[in-house]
Amino acid sequence: MSDKRRAEIEAKRAKLAELRKARADRQKADQERRLSDSTGPSRRGDIDELVNVLTGSTSRIVSAGDTPFSSIPGTPALGQSIPLPGPSSVRSRRLSNQSDAASVSASDRYSLGTTLIQSQNGATESVIDREITPRVIPELIDVEQELFELPQKERVVYNKEVQTMEVETEPAEVDEEGIRERLLREREAAEAERLAQEQELEAESHKLDEEIAQEIREMTEDEKLSIFTAPEFLDFVEQSTKIIQRALNDNYDYIRDYTIGTESGAEASEGRTKCVCSFYDERHTKNRSITDIDWSPKYPELSCASYNKNPAALNEPDGIVAVWNLHLLERPEFVFHSQSDVLSVTFSPFHSNLIFGGTYSGQILLWDTRSKHLPVLKTPLSAAGHTHPVYAMQMVGTQNAHNLITSSTDGTVCSWLVDMLAQPQETLELVHAGHNKTSEVAITALNFPDNETTTFWVGTEEGNIYQANRYDRAGAKAGLNQYDVYKGHSGPVMGLHFHPLVGPVDFSDLFLSCSVDWTVKLWRAKSLAKPSTAANHVAALYSFDEADDYVYDVKWHPTHPALFGTVDGAGKFDLWNLNHDTEVPVVSTSVGSGRALNKLRWERKDGRRAALGGSDGRLYIYDIGDMALPRESEWTDMQRTVAGIMGGGQANGIGDDSARIVAGR
């Protein structure tokens, strides 16, 4: 018990010493700061005094009387006279002699006679007596003094009596009562000593507690307010709470038994999707809808979503972009602001900190996760860029040479350099002569095939899909291809996506489109080497008519060749596998409260997760499990499926240009 109390007291002493040291350091720092504040330029009087001291020390005349012996050539011996020019020398010598004479006794003085002092004209002015003090030679004596004493060694003498001393062999009588009383007294004394020590320790502990309480005083309200409003304190709280929430949100079952239930778990994940989490923030995303989403190219746990205006909050920004973390569910990792609704968003695949957004006003904004809420760059609201809503954008190129391609509903396609958004590098006006009222093409979707940076396809409001070129190339000019029209949808095209270039077989000429006509269509892009020279309507290879509402987005899976997903206005997430079935989806999942899903985006790395953006402002993350893992035969199976689709169209008597197979209903 006492050891524990001593340890507590030592800890309190150490704490008190630290507090006193911290207080002393603060007082020292305050004192140094006050001294540094109060220190000014030197005063004129100090400078004059310093100059006088220096001048007086250098103009001193050494008296000849200080050197009694003529040891230096040219100096007078005893009894010689030295003529001094001027009365000032006489006075200074007299003062020096008087001060020297006062320091010695009269018996030690030697008279040096009289010295005549002549003026400059030769006349005798005055006569002074000079005395000199001889050098005193000290007498040395020898003194002996003992500085320490060596201890006297004890002499031990052995004699016969010591070696043959008698020893009593008879046992003495034992006094049990006396021994018992002595033990009792010793025990009582030990107990009293222990109680005294405990009381002393308790008193010291209480005293230390009082001193620590005096050292640790409660801050005033003004001091608390100044700390709570400091930007450094707010940044610290923001970062530290994010770290704590990330650690607490990892749903790991630490009592899971890995030796049982493994087979049943694998069967449960086969052919089923699982909701991992949903992101929603009452403060930022309330009364907003998600307009676009994207995954980070570097950090697989990060995803971003763009939001439109909140009509109930007039003081909040019209558009926001929220970056969500799978390990931070309660709030977004970053929130970026915009003066207009953000309709499209994308991470830069070459700079993980940069996020681009297209707005309803036509501005292109650039945010940096290392900066604050506002964009670091933005395009001007002028005719040089976009003046209509920007619904589609894509980054094309390589690490050293890449451009941001954006499109708006007035038919304008712009190419931007990442570090210069003042004006577009290139501008294309997509027009089509076959339109009735206006030649402009209202672009709602845009996509580049893999490994392609100049040719792209656009979906429009009238339901047609066109191919366009950024530059002039062999057999085709820059701008819209006037002849090839991919005609099949009867409503605005909401999504357009080319097959990714992965695996041993190239399906990059296949692309999917979705529309508000409740259909998803599969197309084959016309070869660029053989452009059409006359009007040509390209029909879809296949039409998936299973949806019961507007189909807002469609995306090929990044690693599985026959897998793609769709989202619709009924809140359904449909997963299609063309190698299994072309008429119905393999998995159809109702997401959330059943409100419309606006966007779909697969995880970039392996495609196990899909991000779904809802019109209720929630971002849903779904895991498709082993369905994302393709077998080696999937590519050859996909070849047979595509060949069967095209052959089936020809067998029904429908040509290649007008083949249309309707599935589902």
N, C-alpha and C positions, 0 to 999 in steps of 0.2 A: 504493500500500500504506500509506504513512504517513498519507495523508488519511483512509483508512478507519479506521486505528487511532485517529487523533485524534477522528474522529466517535464511535467507540465509547467513548473515554475521556470525551468531553464528555457522552455519554448517561449513563455511570456517575456522573459528577460530579453531574449533575442529579438522578439517582435518589438518590444519597447525600444531597444537600441536602434533597430531599423527606423522606427518612426522618428526618434530623436535625430538620427543622422539625416533623414529626409528633410526634417524641419530645419536643421542647421544648413543643409545645402540650399534650401529655398531662401533662408535669410541671407546667406552669403551671396546668392545670385541677385537678390533684391538690392543688397548693399552695393555690389559691383555695378549694377545697373544705375543706381542713384549717383554713385561717384562718376560714372561715365557720362551721365546726363548733366551733372553739375560742373564738371571740369570744363573750363574755358581757356582762352588764351592767357599767357603770362602777363602779369602787370608790368607797367613801365618801371615802377619802383624796384621790383625784383631784378630787372635787367640792369638798372643803374647800380644797384648794390653789388651785383656780380662783377660788373665792369670795374668798379672801384677796388674790389678785393683783388682782382687780377692785376690791376695797374699798380696797386701798392706793393704787391709781392714781387713784381718785376723791377721796380725802381729803388729797391732797398740797397743802400750802400753798406758794404761790410766794413766794419771798423778795423783799423790796423791793430787796435789793442786786443782783438780776439786771437791774434797769433803772436804768442810771446817769444817764440824762438825764430830766428832767421834761418828757417830750413829751406826756403824757396829762394832761388836766385832773384835778386832785385828787390827783396824785401829788407827793410831796415832792421838792424840789430837793436839790442837794448841800449838806450841812451841816445840813439840817433834821432834827429828831428826831421820831420817831413813837412815841407811847405805845402799848404792847401790853398788853392785859389778860391777866394770868396768867403763871405761870412756864412753862407748856408752850409758849407762843409764844416765850419767850426762848430756851429750849433748841433749838427747831427753827430759830430764826433763827441761833443761834450755830453750829449744825452746818452750815447752808447757807453761812454766811460762811467757815467753815473750809475747806469743800470748794472754794469759789470762790477763796479765797486761795491754795490749794495749786496752782492752775493757772496762776498768773501769777508773774512775778518781783517781787522786792522793790522794784525801781526803778520799776515801773509802777503801784504802789499809791498811792492818794490817801487821806490820813487825813480822815475825815469828822467827827472829834471824838468826843465822848462823847454817849451817849444815855441818858437817865434812863428807867428802867422803873418805873412805879408800880403798886402793887397796887390793888385795888378800894376800899380804905378811904382811899386818898390818900397813903399813906406810900411813901417811896422804898424799893424792895426791892433793886435792884442796878443797877450801871452796867456797860455793855458798850461795847467799841470796835467800830466798823463800818468796814469797808474795802470799796471797790468797784473793780472792774476796768474800766478804760475800754475802749471799742470800738477795736479795732486796725484801722487803715486800711491795706490792703495797698498796696505800691508796685509799679506796673506798669512793666515795662521792655520794650523792643522787641528781639526776637531774630530774626535772619534765618538760615535754614538751608536748604540746597539738598536737596530731597527726591529728586530723580532727576537723572540725567545723560543728556543727549541724546547719541546716538552721533555721533562725529565723522565727517562725510562725507568719504569718500576723494576726494582730489583726483587727477584723471587729467590728465596733461600730455602732450600730443602734440608730438612734435618730428620733425624731418626724419629722424633716424636710425630711429625706430620705423617710419615709413612706407616707408623704403627699405632695410629690413633684407635681408641676403642670404639666399637660399634655395638649398639644395643641390639640384641637379637630377639629379645622377648617382645612380643607384640603389645603395643599400648592399648589400653582400654578405650573402646570406641564409645564416644558420647553421642548416641543417636538423637537425643533431644536437641543437643547443641547443633548438630549437623542440620537437623530439620529446620530449626529456627534460623540458622545462617542461610540455608537455601531459600527459605521464605522471605527473609529480608532482601536477599539478592534479587529474587523475583519481583518483589514489590518495588525495589529501586529501579530495576530495568523497565518495569511497566510505567513507573512515574516518568522516567527519562523518555520513554517512547511517547507518552502523552504530551510531554513538554515539547518534544520535537514536532509532533503533529500540530500542536497549537501554534508553534512558531512558524511552521510551513503554511498553515492556514492563514495566519496573519500576513505573512509575506505575499501569499497569493492574492489575498484581498487587496493589499496595498498596490500590487502590480496591476490588478484589474482597474483600480481607481486611476492609476497613472495612465494606463492605456486608454481608458475612457476619456481622460482629459486630452490626451494627444489626438484621439480620433473624435473630432467634433462633427456634428451634423452641419451640412452646408446650408446656406441660406437659399431662399427661393430664387433670388437673382443669380446666384452662382449656379444653381441647378439649371435655370433657364438658359444661361449662357452656354452651358455644356451641351444641353439637349438640342440647341439650335445650331451648334457648330457643324459646318459641312464635313469635317473629318469624322466627327462622332456619327453622323447620319450614314456616311459611306461605310464605316466600320460595322454598324448595326445591319445595314443592308447585306453586306457580304457575309458576315458571320451567321446571320439567320438563314441565308440560302444554304450554307454548308450544313447547318444543323438539320434543316428540313430535308435536304438530300439524304442524309444519313438515316433519318427516321422513316423516310418513305420507301426504303427498300424492303419490300414484302418478302422476306426470307423466312421460311419455316424452319427454325433451328431445332425442332424436335422431330423432324421428318425421319422416318425409317427407310433407308435406301435399299433394304434387303427384301422388302415386300411390295407388292402392288406395281411392279415395273411393267409387266405385260399388260395389265388392264389399263394403265395410264397411256401406253402407246396406242392401244386400240381406241381409247376415248379421243385422242387428238387426231386420229385419221379421219379425213373427210369432214372436218368441223373447224369453224372459226371461233376464236375466243377474243373477247374484248379485254384488252390489257388495261386500259385506263381511258378516261375522258378528261379533257382540259377545259376548264371554265373558270372565269374570274368575275365575281360580282361587280367589282369596281370598274374593270376595263371593258369587258365584253358583254355586259348586260344590254339587251335590246339591239344587238348587232348581229349581222349574219356574216359567215365566212365566205369570202369571194375567191380565195386561192390559197394553196398550201404548197410547201416544198420541204424537203429533207436536207440537212446539212451534208455537204460532201465529205467533211472531215470527221465530224463527231456523230456517230449513229444514234445517239440519244437525243439530239437536238432536231426540232422541226419548227417551222415558222408558218404563221397563218395571217392573212390580211383580212381586214374587217371594214364594213361600210359604216355609214353614219348612224349614230344613236339619236333618233328624233326626240327623245325625252330629255336629253342633256344638251343644252345649248352652249354651256361653257366648256364642254369637252371638245377635243379635236375631232374633226369630221371623220377622218380615217386613221386607223392604227395598224401596226404590224406587231404581233406578239411572238416571241421566240420561247418555245416550251421545251422543258427538259423532262425526260421520262423518270428522272429521280427527284423531281420537284413538282408535285402535283397541285399544290394549293395556289400557286401564283406563277406567272411567267418569269422566265429568266431575264428577259429584256422586253421593254415596251417602247416602240418608236411611234412618233406622231406625224400626221400629215394634215395639210389644210384642206384636202379633198379626199373623197372616198378612194381607198386603195382597191383596185380591181384585179391586179395581177402582182405576183411576188415571186422572186427566185433568189436563191443563194448563188453567189459567184462560185463556179466550180474550181476556180484557180486562186481565189482569195477567200479563205474561210470566214473572215471577219466582215465581209461586205455583203449587203443585202440590197437588191434593186426592187423598186416598186413602180407600177404604172397606175395612174390615178384617173379619176373621172374627168378632171379638167384637162387632161392631156400631158401633164407634167410627168417626167421620169425622175424619181428620187433615189438617192443613194444614202443608205445608213451604214454606220460602222459600229460594231459591237463594242469597240474600245472608246467610243464617244458617248455623248448624252442622247437624249430622246429625239432631238431634231436632226434632220438630214444634213450630212456634211457637204453634199453636192446635189444640185437639182437643175433641171433644164428650164430655160425661160419660157414664159407664156407669150410666145410670138409665133408668127407664121413660119419661122424656120423649122420648128419642130411639129409636135402634135397639138391640135386644138380640139380634138374629139376624144372620147373615152378610149383608153388603152386596155384592151381585153386580153392581149396575148403578147408574150415576150419570150426570148430564148437566147442564151449565150452560145455562140459558135466560135470555133477556132481552137488554137492550142495555147499552151502556157505563155508563150512569147508573143503570139499574134492572135488576139481574139477580139470579138466585137459583140455588142449587145444589140440584137435585132428586136425592134418593137413595131407594133402595128396598131392602128386605130380604126374606128368605124367610118372614117371618111376616105378609106382606101390608101392611106399614107403608110409606107413602110420606111423606117429610119434605121440607120446603122450608127452606133455610138461607140466612141472610145471610152473606156472606163474612167480614165483620169481627166476627161474633158467633156463635160456635158453642156458647155455653153452653146454649142451648135452641133448638129449631126454631121457625121463624116460623109454619109450618103443619104439621099432621099429618093424614094420611088413613089410615083403616083400610079396606083393600079386602077386602070379604067378598062371597061369592056364596052365595045360598040353595040353589042346586042341588047343592052338594057333599054327599057322603054322610056322611063322618065329621066333617068340620070345615068351617066356613064360610070360614076364612081362605084366601087365595089366595097361594101360595108363588111369589114373583116371582123369576125368573131373568134376565130381560132387560127393558129399558125403552128407549123411544125417542120423541122428539117430532118431528113433521113440521117442515119448515122454515117459519119465520115463524109458528110456533104456540107459545104459552107456557102454555096452560091445558089443552088436550086432549092426551093421550098414550096410547100402547098398551103393554101389558105382556105378556111371555111367561111362562108358568108351568110348574111341574114336571109337571102332568098333561098338558101338550101343547097346551092351549088358549091362545088369544090374546084379550085383552079390551081394550076401550076404556074409559078413565076420564077424569074431569074434576077439576081442582083446585078449581074454584068452581062455584056454581050458575049455569047459563046457560039460555037460552030452550029449554024443552022437555026439559031434563036437569038432574039434581041433581049435586051434588059427590059424587065417589066412583066406584065401579065401575058401568058400564052392565050391568044385569042381563039384558038381552034379547039383545043382539048378541054372539054367541060365534063366534070364528073357529076353527072346528074342522077339523082335518086331520092334525095330527101325532099319532103314537102314542107319543111319548116326550117328555121334558123339552125345552123350547125353549132352545137355547143362544145364539142370536143373532137380532137383530131390527133392521132398518134401513130407513128410508124413503128414497125417491128424492130426491136433492138438487134444489133449485129452481134450475136453471141452463138457459140456452138459450131459444129462442123458444117452446117448447112446455112446458106445465106437466104433469109426470108426478108431482107430489108426493103424489098419492093412492095410488101404488103402493109396496108395501113387500115386502121379502124376509124370510123366516125360515128358520132351519135347526134341526135337531134331532138327537138321538141315534138317530132311526129311519133314518138314512142319507139323508135327503132334504132338499132345499132347495125351498121353495114361494114362489110369487109370488102376492100378494094385492092386491086393490083395497079401500081403506078405504071404509066406508060413509059417505055424505054426512052431515055433522053437522046439516044443515038439516032432514033427514027422519029423526029418531030412531024406532026401532022401539018399538011399544007392546006387543008380545008376543014370546015366545021365538022367536029367529031364528038359525039356524045359517048362518054365512057360510062358503062353501067357497072353496078356493084357485082362482085362475085357472089355475095351471100347477104341475106338480111336476117337479123335476129329480132323477132317480134314478140318476145316474151314479156316485155315491160308493160305495166299498166299505167304509166305516167310518163311525164317528160324524162328523158334520159339526159342528165346534165354533164356526165363525164365518162370517159372510157380510157383505159390504159392497159397496154401489154405488160405482162410480167417481165421483170428485167433479166431473169435467168431461165425460166421455163418457156419453151418455144410455143406451146399450144395453150397457154394460160393467159387470160385477161380478166379484168374486173370492170364492173359498171356500177354507177350510183344513179338513183332516179328521184323523182319528186315525191314518191310514196315512202321514202326513208329506207329503201332496200339496197343492200350491198350484195350484188350477184357475182358469183365467181364461175367463169366458163372454162372448160377444158375441151378443146376441139377434138382431141384424141379419144375422149370418152363419149361425148355427146355434143351434137351441133344444134339440137332442138331446144334443150332446156339447160339451165345452169346446173353445175354439179352441187353448188351450195348457194342458197339464198338466205340472207340474214336480214332481219328487221332491226334497224339500228335506232337506239335511243327511244324518243317519244313518238316516232313515226313521222316527224317533220322532214321536209325535203333535205336531201344531201346534195350539196353543190359541187364538191370537188373530191377527187381521188388521187392519191399519189403513193407509189410504192417506195419502200426503203431502197436506197441506192445499192447497198452492198449485196445482200442475198435475197431480198424481197420477201422475207418472212413476215414483215409487218406492213400494214397498209394504213395510211392516214386518211380519214374521212372528215370532210368539213361540212357541217350542218348549217341550215338556215336559222337554227336556234342559238347560234354562237358557240357551240361546243365542237371541240376537235376530238374525234374518236380515234383510238389506236387499236387495230385488230391484228391478231396473230393467226396466220392460216396454217401453222404447223408444218407437217411433212409434205403438204401439197406443194410447197415452194421448192422441193427438191426433185429435180427432173431425173428420170432414168436415162441410160445411154441410148435407148431405142426411141426416145421421144422425138428426135429430129426426123428419123426415117418415118415414124408414124405420122408426123405432121406433113411430110411430103405426100404420103398416100392420102391423107385427109384433103389436102389442097387439090391434088389431082382428081380425087373423087368428086369434089365440089365442082370443079371446072368440067369434068366429064359428064357429070349429071346434068349440067346445064345444056351441053351439046346434045346429050341423048334425048332431052325433052324437045329438041328442035329449036333451041334458043341459041343464037350466035354468040360469039365471044363479046361483041360490043353491047349486046342487050341481054346478057345472061343475068337472071335474077331469080334466085331460089329463096322462097319465103319459108321460114321455119317457125315452129311454135304454135301458130294458129292458121 
